[in-house]
Amino acid sequence: MPHLVRGAAETIDALRRTNILQAAVRGPRFTHASRLTNLNVLELPSWRARLRENRLGAIAPAAPILLHHARHDQIVAFEQSEQLLEDWTH
């Protein structure tokens, strides 16, 4: 993992061996990528391509879904849920 700062790989490895409750207690919670990587990996073409491959909404679920999102969410924009609904219904 050439883009990680010192100690980040160990933290990530420890989180992989936990359950969701243990991970929430241990953290990192809302850690900015700049604290884990030595450059902005989200700007690398290879990362951007992989993120596009994993874009939510490309395949609509076969089962009924309750899509709920707080209009004033401070982490994820409400418009993303609106776009997801649009993607799944068209």
BELRA-V458662 format. One record per helix or strand of 3 or more residues. SS is the DSSP state (@ for helix, = for strand). FROM is the first residue (numbers start at 0). TO is the last residue. If there is no record, write none. Layout:
# BELRA-V458662
ss=<SS;SS>
from=<FROM;FROM>
to=<TO;TO>
This chain:
# BELRA-V458662
ss=<@;@;@;@;@;@>
from=<7;19;32;40;44;77>
to=<15;25;34;42;52;88>
